[in-house]
Each structure stands twice: as C-alpha cells, then as structure tokens.
C-alpha cells in the first residue's frame, strides 16, 4: 500500500482521508531542537479538514524556538501538502503532513531552521548550482539481553557483521522497509563496529542507515523523519535506540557523515570528465575547511559531541582533507572512475564526505552552514585553493602539524562568534539566532570538562547517560 504522498490540491488530501478511512491527521513540524513535533486533529469532519489545510494552526513559538520571546510568541504552522505520509505506528489510521513556520504576517518565519536553509540555498542557486547531499545515520540499538549474548562480537569488530552475531539484523531490515514506505530512499544499511555489554546486562549494538542523495531541504527533513521512524520501530520491538555521539567512553561513537556533490548545467562540478577531483571541488573543500571550527556549532551541539572527537575512533580531529583517509575531516571516497555510467548515475557516486557532524546536529542549520562555506570557497577561489593545497594530508605531508576542531561547546561558541559575518551576511542566519546559539553553547560550561579524562571515568559515564536519548 502506498504510504507517502505529494498532493497538489487540498481536495485531494480530503479525498484520500475519506478513501483510506483516516481518523486522525497530524500537522508535524521541526523546531529548533530538530525533533519531529505533532499537533493532532480529528479527520471526521471534511470541512474542518479543508479549513486546517487552508489556514494551518496557531502555536506557541516560544516553546519551539529559544529565540522567540514569550510576550510575542504566536506563530503559524501551515501544512505542506506535498509532504504527507500515513503514520505506520499509529493504532488508528493517521495521516501526517509536514509543515512550514510562518510569522504574524504570513511570511516564512526567518528564524526557523528550514527557512535559514532555503536562504542559504538561494545563494548557490543564483549561480546555477544545486547541492545534493546524503547522510549516514549511525545509532545504537539498546536491549536487555536475556540469552546472555550467546553470539557476542569482539568490541569494535562488528562492522558488516551478519546474524546471529548481529543481533538486530531483522530489526534493521524493518527500518529499511519502513523508511521506504515513508518515501525516504535509502542507499543501504549494515551493522557498524560497536557492540558492547553493559554492567546491567544491556546489549548495545551499533548500526547504520545511509540515505540516497536529495536536495538539501529534503535531506534535512528526511534525517529528522528517519530518526523519528527508527525510534518508533525500536519502541514497537521493545528495544531502545540512541543517536548520541558517545554511548560509552571506550567504544565507537555515532557520527552523521554528510556526502555532497554539486550540479550545474546537468553535470557534477566536483569531478572532472576523467573522474578526478575538479578545481571547483577543491574550492568547495577550501571553503569548508576555512569555517570548519565554527560549523561545529551546528553539527556538534552538545558536550558529548567533543568527546567523540577526542576519542579518535575513526572520528576527525585535525582540520585537513585527504583521499580515502577516514581520520581526515574531509575525505574523497573511492569513486567509480573505471566504469562508464550514465551521467545521472555517475553524479550520485562522485561525492565529497564531511565527517565531523553527529546525529544530534540540527540538520537544517548544519546544511545551511555548509552551503555558505561552499559558496565562500567558490566566490573566493584564490584563497580557497591555497587552503585546500595547504591542508591536503597525504604521503610526506601526513605528519604536518595541523589546527584541530574545537574540544568543547565553549570553544565552538568562540569560533562561531569569530566567523559570524559569514553566516549573517544577507541575513541568511538572523543575528538573534547566532546570538542564542552562542549563548546555548556557552551555557554548557564545558571548557575544561574533557581534560584528564582518564581520571574522570565515573563522571564521564554519568554525562554520557544524560544524552542517550537527546536530539
């Protein structure tokens, strides 16, 4: 049965509700915390349905965005009928519709992350360039293992493991089917390296789902809906799930690597016709590396994010790029240059991978920041190419001393303050959004929290537990 829909007319939505005997329809929206929210309506009265589809509803913006003051907090959510899907987890037939945020004048709310991303994309679209991106979502499935983990893998040796050593292969396959039903196209899924038994008998096993490339706006929404779906599939099966950057001090953390490419006049401009990295690709890399430290404000928003960097288990710390090296901040994955393929297929396979973000990132703000950094590289080619040349780490350059990413939210806030002109130019990121982001990062007071971690094991494990179900 089809479960994802892209409507053009409100009457078509009302007709589907009648034909599928839908009892509830939800207006779903994505606020500052990046977690899917729901406002529910009875679908019994057709006129009421059409009214909500026309006007949306009024909500309290101050409870959704820290940068909206309570004394003037009313905003609107308006359904985007091109983004609708049947909720596979509801016990009554339910239709979910994703929404836009509008201000009191009916215009897109300027502080809403989705609208920040739209403005960032417009800068590249004015050059005839469209970015497509995909995310790798890593997560740990958490369950009480009553059988005593009869087929337990060695720590950090679970990569691409099969059942019975991979305990949740069937659950992961259910996730793949569910995402497909919701209209989220996936590249593949597999078990990741992490598997551990906790003292209380809980088994924690790491998995990854990689999405197929989409427009930046679609990818940001897909990340949010995918996390919602993964959590619900796990809950339905009596287990839990964590997207936290670290679930254990000693074991691999969860990343959310972003692959991207850029299309202009139907061609992928990061690659030359012979399958090598293009000069435009180098400019993009140079732009991202220049602003890598401040991008952590959106891609690594919690203290635990920086513990993942410090642990250095295939997570980047140095600001550099490389071909294939998984410890580099940006890497060029192995391309399929030896195979002649159709242009549209080749476009999707030649990507640049940005490895810093984790699943607690605000996907819309992260992709908006990356877009602005890429745009900077293209607009400042001489500077960007020099940066790319200087920070390429391969062969004899590998031992070179490099700048590192921030080691805390406090340091990330300082870097964002330093780079804020990039984000605020042309009002892409509103000033109050940047102010509030800096304020939130500094409020963690984590400037020295990861110093001498060997002497803080119990304290660190307590902090880790605070973020198990965050984001």
C-alpha positions in Angstrom: 0.0 0.0 0.0 1.3 3.4 -0.9 2.1 5.4 2.3 3.9 8.6 1.1 2.1 11.2 -0.9 2.8 14.5 -2.7 -0.5 16.4 -3.2 -1.1 19.5 -5.3 -4.7 20.2 -4.2 -6.3 20.3 -0.7 -9.3 18.4 -2.1 -7.0 15.5 -3.0 -6.0 15.3 0.7 -9.6 15.3 1.8 -10.4 12.6 -0.7 -7.6 10.4 0.5 -8.7 10.8 4.1 -12.1 9.6 3.1 -10.9 6.7 0.9 -8.4 5.4 3.5 -10.9 6.0 6.4 -8.3 8.2 8.1 -9.4 9.1 11.6 -6.6 11.4 12.7 -4.4 13.8 10.7 -1.3 15.3 12.3 0.4 18.6 11.5 4.1 17.7 12.0 6.8 20.3 12.3 10.5 20.6 13.1 11.5 23.3 15.5 14.9 24.4 17.0 15.7 21.0 18.7 15.4 19.1 15.4 12.9 16.6 16.8 9.6 15.9 15.0 6.6 17.5 16.8 3.0 16.7 16.3 -0.4 18.6 16.5 -3.3 16.2 16.1 -6.8 16.7 14.6 -9.9 14.6 14.2 -10.4 13.8 10.5 -14.1 13.1 10.7 -15.4 16.5 9.5 -14.4 17.1 5.9 -15.0 20.9 6.2 -12.8 21.1 9.3 -10.0 19.2 7.4 -10.2 21.6 4.5 -10.1 24.6 6.9 -6.9 23.3 8.6 -5.3 22.6 5.3 -6.1 26.1 4.2 -5.1 28.0 7.3 -2.9 25.7 9.4 -2.9 26.5 13.1 -1.6 28.9 15.6 1.1 27.6 18.0 3.4 28.9 20.8 6.7 29.8 19.1 8.5 30.5 22.4 8.2 26.8 23.4 9.6 25.8 20.0 12.4 28.4 19.5 14.6 29.8 22.2 15.0 33.0 20.1 11.2 33.9 20.2 10.2 35.9 23.2 7.1 34.7 25.3 5.4 38.1 25.1 5.1 37.9 21.3 5.2 34.2 20.7 2.3 33.3 18.4 3.4 31.8 15.1 1.6 29.7 12.5 2.3 26.2 11.2 0.9 25.7 7.7 0.7 22.2 6.0 2.9 21.5 3.1 0.6 19.0 1.3 3.5 17.9 -0.9 5.0 16.2 2.2 2.4 13.7 3.6 2.6 10.1 4.7 0.5 7.6 6.5 1.8 7.1 10.1 2.8 3.4 10.3 3.0 3.4 14.1 -0.5 4.8 15.0 -3.1 2.4 16.3 -5.8 4.2 14.3 -5.5 5.3 10.6 -3.5 8.5 10.7 -2.1 10.9 8.1 1.0 13.0 8.9 1.7 16.3 7.0 4.9 18.2 7.4 4.5 21.9 7.9 6.2 25.3 7.4 6.5 28.0 10.0 5.0 31.4 9.3 5.2 34.7 11.2 2.4 37.0 12.1 2.4 38.4 8.5 2.1 35.1 6.9 5.7 35.1 5.7 8.2 32.3 6.3 9.5 32.7 9.9 13.0 33.9 9.5 14.5 32.1 12.5 13.1 28.7 11.5 16.0 26.4 10.5 14.2 25.3 7.4 13.9 28.8 6.2 17.6 29.5 7.0 18.5 26.6 4.8 16.2 27.9 2.0 18.0 31.3 2.1 21.4 29.6 2.0 20.5 27.5 -1.0 19.3 30.6 -2.8 22.9 32.0 -2.8 24.1 29.0 -4.8 21.0 28.8 -7.0 21.8 32.3 -8.1 25.0 30.8 -9.6 23.0 28.0 -11.2 24.4 25.5 -8.7 22.4 23.0 -6.7 23.9 20.9 -3.9 22.6 17.4 -3.3 23.5 15.6 -0.1 23.1 12.3 1.7 23.6 11.5 5.4 24.9 8.4 7.1 22.9 7.9 10.3 24.6 5.8 12.9 22.8 4.6 16.1 23.0 2.1 18.9 20.1 -0.4 19.5 19.8 -1.0 23.2 18.1 -4.1 24.7 18.2 -6.3 27.7 19.9 -9.5 26.5 18.2 -12.3 28.3 20.1 -15.0 26.5 23.4 -13.8 27.7 24.6 -12.7 24.2 25.4 -16.2 23.0 26.9 -14.8 19.8 28.7 -11.7 21.1 31.2 -10.0 18.8 34.5 -8.6 19.9 34.4 -4.9 20.9 34.6 -2.6 17.8 34.7 -5.6 15.5 31.1 -5.7 14.4 31.4 -3.9 11.0 29.0 -5.6 8.4 28.5 -8.5 10.8 25.7 -10.9 10.0 23.2 -12.6 12.2 23.4 -14.3 14.7 26.5 -12.2 15.6 24.5 -9.1 14.6 21.5 -9.4 17.0 19.3 -6.8 15.4 19.6 -7.5 11.6 15.9 -8.2 11.2 15.0 -5.0 13.1 17.4 -3.0 10.9 15.6 -4.6 7.8 12.3 -3.5 9.2 13.7 0.1 9.5 14.7 0.0 5.8 11.2 -1.1 4.7 9.5 1.5 6.9 11.7 4.3 5.6 10.9 3.2 2.0 7.2 3.3 2.9 7.6 6.8 4.2 9.1 8.0 0.9 12.7 8.1 2.3 15.0 6.5 -0.2 18.0 4.6 1.3 21.3 3.5 -0.1 22.0 0.6 2.2 22.1 -0.4 5.9 24.6 -2.5 7.9 25.9 -3.3 11.4 28.6 -0.9 12.5 31.7 -1.6 14.5 30.2 -1.1 18.0 28.8 -3.8 20.2 29.1 -3.9 24.0 27.5 -5.4 27.1 26.8 -3.1 29.9 27.1 -3.9 33.6 23.3 -4.1 34.0 23.1 -6.7 31.2 22.0 -4.4 28.4 23.3 -5.2 25.0 24.2 -2.1 22.9 24.8 -2.8 19.2 25.6 -0.2 16.5 24.0 0.1 13.1 24.0 2.5 10.2 21.4 3.5 7.6 22.7 5.6 4.7 20.2 7.7 2.7 20.3 8.4 -1.0 21.2 11.9 -2.2 18.4 14.5 -2.2 18.1 18.3 -2.3 19.3 19.9 0.9 15.8 20.7 2.2 14.6 17.2 1.5 17.7 15.7 3.1 17.3 17.7 6.3 13.6 16.7 6.6 14.5 13.1 5.8 17.1 13.0 8.6 14.5 14.2 11.1 11.7 11.8 9.9 14.2 8.9 9.7 15.3 9.4 13.3 11.6 9.5 14.3 10.9 6.3 12.4 13.9 4.4 13.7 12.9 5.3 17.3 9.4 4.1 16.7 10.4 0.8 15.0 12.7 0.2 18.0 9.9 1.0 20.5 7.5 -1.3 18.7 10.0 -4.1 19.1 10.6 -3.5 22.8 14.1 -2.0 22.5 15.6 1.4 22.7 17.9 3.4 20.4 20.5 6.1 20.9 21.8 8.6 18.4 24.2 10.1 20.9 27.8 10.8 19.7 29.1 8.6 22.5 27.3 5.9 24.4 30.4 4.6 26.1 33.8 6.1 26.9 35.7 3.1 25.4 33.6 2.3 22.3 32.9 3.8 18.9 30.6 6.8 18.8 27.8 7.7 16.4 28.7 10.1 13.6 26.5 11.6 10.8 28.8 11.9 7.9 27.5 14.1 5.1 28.3 13.3 1.4 27.6 16.0 -1.1 28.0 17.0 -4.7 27.1 20.0 -6.8 25.1 20.1 -10.1 25.5 22.8 -12.7 24.0 22.5 -16.2 23.3 18.9 -15.5 26.9 17.9 -14.6 28.6 17.2 -11.3 31.1 20.0 -11.0 33.2 18.4 -8.2 34.5 15.9 -10.8 36.5 16.3 -14.0 35.3 14.3 -17.0 38.2 11.9 -16.4 37.0 11.1 -12.9 39.5 13.2 -10.9 38.6 16.0 -8.4 37.9 19.3 -10.2 39.1 22.7 -9.3 35.6 23.6 -8.2 35.7 20.6 -5.9 38.9 22.0 -4.4 37.3 25.4 -3.9 34.4 23.8 -2.0 36.8 21.9 0.2 38.8 25.0 0.9 35.7 26.9 1.9 34.5 24.2 4.3 38.0 23.8 5.9 38.2 27.6 6.5 35.0 27.5 8.5 35.2 24.0 9.9 35.7 25.2 13.5 32.5 27.3 13.6 30.5 24.7 11.7 30.7 22.6 14.8 28.2 25.0 16.4 25.5 23.4 14.3 26.9 19.9 13.6 28.2 19.1 17.1 25.9 20.9 19.5 26.5 19.0 22.8 29.5 18.4 25.1 29.3 14.7 24.2 30.0 15.7 20.5 33.5 16.7 21.5 34.2 13.5 23.5 33.6 11.7 20.2 36.4 13.8 18.6 38.8 13.3 21.5 38.4 9.5 21.4 39.6 9.5 17.8 37.9 6.2 16.8 37.7 7.0 13.1 36.4 10.4 14.0 38.2 13.5 12.8 40.0 15.9 15.0 42.5 17.6 12.6 41.3 20.2 10.1 42.6 18.7 6.9 41.4 16.7 3.9 42.6 13.5 2.2 41.7 10.8 -0.3 40.0 8.0 1.5 41.7 8.6 4.9 38.9 8.2 7.5 40.7 10.3 10.1 40.6 13.4 7.9 37.9 15.9 8.4 37.0 15.8 4.7 37.8 12.8 2.5 37.2 11.8 -1.1 35.6 8.4 -1.0 36.6 5.9 -3.7 34.9 6.9 -6.9 33.8 4.6 -9.7 36.0 6.2 -12.3 36.9 3.0 -14.1 33.2 2.3 -15.0 31.5 4.3 -17.8 28.0 5.1 -16.5 25.1 7.4 -17.3 25.6 11.0 -16.2 22.8 10.9 -13.6 24.2 7.7 -12.1 27.8 9.0 -12.1 26.7 12.3 -10.5 25.4 10.5 -7.4 28.5 8.3 -7.0 31.2 11.1 -7.0 30.9 12.8 -3.7 32.9 14.7 -1.1 32.5 13.4 2.5 32.4 15.8 5.5 33.0 13.6 8.6 32.6 16.0 11.6 28.8 16.1 12.3 27.0 13.7 14.6 23.3 12.7 14.7 22.4 15.3 17.4 23.1 18.1 14.8 20.4 20.4 13.7 20.3 19.1 10.1 18.8 22.3 8.6 21.3 24.7 10.2 24.2 22.3 9.5 23.4 22.0 5.8 22.8 25.8 5.7 26.2 26.5 7.2 27.9 24.0 4.8 26.2 25.7 1.9 27.5 29.1 2.9 31.1 27.7 3.4 30.9 26.1 -0.1 29.6 29.4 -1.5 32.5 31.2 0.1 35.0 28.8 -1.5 33.5 29.4 -4.9 33.4 33.2 -4.5 37.0 33.4 -3.2 38.8 30.9 -5.4 42.4 32.0 -4.8 42.1 31.8 -1.0 40.1 28.6 -1.1 42.6 26.8 -3.4 45.5 27.9 -1.2 43.7 26.5 1.9 43.0 23.2 0.0 46.6 22.9 -1.1 48.0 23.6 2.4 45.6 21.3 4.2 45.9 18.2 2.0 47.3 15.4 4.0 48.8 12.5 2.1 52.2 10.9 2.0 55.0 13.1 3.2 52.6 15.8 4.4 50.8 13.4 6.8 53.0 14.3 9.8 52.4 18.0 9.5 51.1 19.9 12.5 47.5 20.9 12.0 44.8 23.0 13.6 42.2 20.9 15.4 38.5 21.2 15.7 37.1 22.7 18.9 37.4 20.5 22.0 34.2 21.8 23.7 31.0 23.7 23.1 32.6 26.6 24.8 35.4 26.7 22.2 32.8 26.1 19.4 30.9 29.2 20.6 34.1 31.3 20.4 34.7 30.1 16.8 31.1 30.9 15.8 31.4 34.4 17.2 34.6 34.9 15.2 33.0 33.7 11.9 29.5 35.1 12.4 29.8 37.5 9.5 29.8 34.6 7.1 26.5 33.2 8.5 24.8 36.6 9.0 25.7 38.0 5.5 22.5 38.9 3.6 20.5 37.9 6.7 20.8 34.2 5.9 21.2 33.4 9.6 19.4 36.0 11.7 21.6 37.8 14.2 19.4 36.6 17.2 19.8 33.0 16.0 23.6 33.3 16.1 23.4 35.1 19.5 21.2 32.4 21.0 23.4 29.6 19.6 26.5 31.1 21.2 24.6 31.6 24.4 23.4 27.9 24.5 26.8 26.5 23.7 28.5 28.6 26.4 25.8 27.6 28.9 27.1 24.0 28.9 30.2 25.3 30.8 32.3 22.5 29.4 35.5 24.5 28.7 37.7 22.0 30.7 35.3 19.1 31.1 37.3 16.7 28.9 40.7 17.4 30.4 42.4 14.4 32.1 39.5 12.1 31.1 41.4 9.1 32.4 40.8 10.3 36.0 37.1 11.1 35.4 35.7 7.8 34.2 32.6 7.7 36.5 31.8 11.3 36.0 32.1 11.0 32.2 29.8 7.9 32.1 27.2 9.9 34.0 27.4 12.8 31.5 27.1 10.2 28.6 23.9 8.9 30.2 22.3 12.3 30.1 22.5 12.4 26.3 21.5 8.8 25.5 18.0 9.9 24.2 18.9 13.5 23.3 18.2 15.2 20.0 
